Amino acid sequence: MARLPDTEGSGEIADRVRARRGGNLHPLDRMLLHSPPVADGWNSLLGAVRERMSLPADLRELVILRIAVLNRAPYEWQAHEPDARRAGLGDRELAEVRKEKPEFEGRTGRVVAYADAMTREVRVPDALFDALRADFDETGLVELTATVAVYNMVSRFLVALEVNSAS
């Protein structure tokens, strides 16, 4: 059970959140709408990260799931596993991302290592960042970094308020 009661929200901000969500509010939204200005900014930021960036969907969802594992955020996993599967991630990748030390190769391995470094240590080793330069242009590096940062924010919010069901 979440630490705060749900709120349905009202007004144009709640309507914008519903519009981005396809008409329904998720439990996360019901927490955010206790502060409409926060919900509005969150909705805009997450809309950009989810819908308007060029970062490939499979990498975005892999990063999100990795953060869910590292930060022990079951809601985040539950909410994003279907998106990850639609983006092409299969049972093998989903099992691997749950491991303490996942063994992905190439660009995928570097992306997961980057998410781990940003989440666990905050500071990213120069060698890892330099290796990612071969995989991404400057826009891609900013989008990858923003995705990791944003979903760390999401997971920390969910865990702190004990939002545990994505249904």
ChimeraX attribute file (.defattr): number of C-alpha atoms within 10 A of each C-alpha:
attribute: neighborCount
match mode: 1-to-1
recipient: residues
	/A:1	9
	/A:2	16
	/A:3	10
	/A:4	12
	/A:5	10
	/A:6	16
	/A:7	14
	/A:8	14
	/A:9	21
	/A:10	10
	/A:11	8
	/A:12	11
	/A:13	18
	/A:14	21
	/A:15	15
	/A:16	16
	/A:17	23
	/A:18	17
	/A:19	12
	/A:20	15
	/A:21	14
	/A:22	9
	/A:23	11
	/A:24	14
	/A:25	20
	/A:26	18
	/A:27	20
	/A:28	21
	/A:29	21
	/A:30	19
	/A:31	23
	/A:32	21
	/A:33	21
	/A:34	16
	/A:35	11
	/A:36	17
	/A:37	12
	/A:38	13
	/A:39	22
	/A:40	17
	/A:41	12
	/A:42	17
	/A:43	21
	/A:44	15
	/A:45	14
	/A:46	16
	/A:47	15
	/A:48	13
	/A:49	19
	/A:50	15
	/A:51	12
	/A:52	9
	/A:53	16
	/A:54	13
	/A:55	20
	/A:56	11
	/A:57	18
	/A:58	17
	/A:59	20
	/A:60	24
	/A:61	25
	/A:62	25
	/A:63	26
	/A:64	27
	/A:65	26
	/A:66	28
	/A:67	30
	/A:68	25
	/A:69	18
	/A:70	18
	/A:71	17
	/A:72	15
	/A:73	24
	/A:74	20
	/A:75	20
	/A:76	26
	/A:77	20
	/A:78	16
	/A:79	16
	/A:80	18
	/A:81	18
	/A:82	12
	/A:83	16
	/A:84	23
	/A:85	16
	/A:86	13
	/A:87	16
	/A:88	12
	/A:89	18
	/A:90	12
	/A:91	8
	/A:92	8
	/A:93	16
	/A:94	16
	/A:95	10
	/A:96	14
	/A:97	21
	/A:98	15
	/A:99	12
	/A:100	9
	/A:101	11
	/A:102	15
	/A:103	14
	/A:104	15
	/A:105	10
	/A:106	11
	/A:107	15
	/A:108	16
	/A:109	13
	/A:110	17
	/A:111	25
	/A:112	25
	/A:113	21
	/A:114	23
	/A:115	27
	/A:116	19
	/A:117	16
	/A:118	18
	/A:119	19
	/A:120	13
	/A:121	10
	/A:122	12
	/A:123	10
	/A:124	16
	/A:125	12
	/A:126	9
	/A:127	8
	/A:128	14
	/A:129	15
	/A:130	10
	/A:131	14
	/A:132	18
	/A:133	12
	/A:134	9
	/A:135	14
	/A:136	15
	/A:137	11
	/A:138	9
	/A:139	12
	/A:140	17
	/A:141	16
	/A:142	13
	/A:143	19
	/A:144	24
	/A:145	15
	/A:146	14
	/A:147	24
	/A:148	25
	/A:149	17
	/A:150	17
	/A:151	23
	/A:152	22
	/A:153	12
	/A:154	19
	/A:155	24
	/A:156	17
	/A:157	16
	/A:158	23
	/A:159	18
	/A:160	11
	/A:161	15
	/A:162	16
	/A:163	22
	/A:164	17
	/A:165	16
	/A:166	14
	/A:167	9
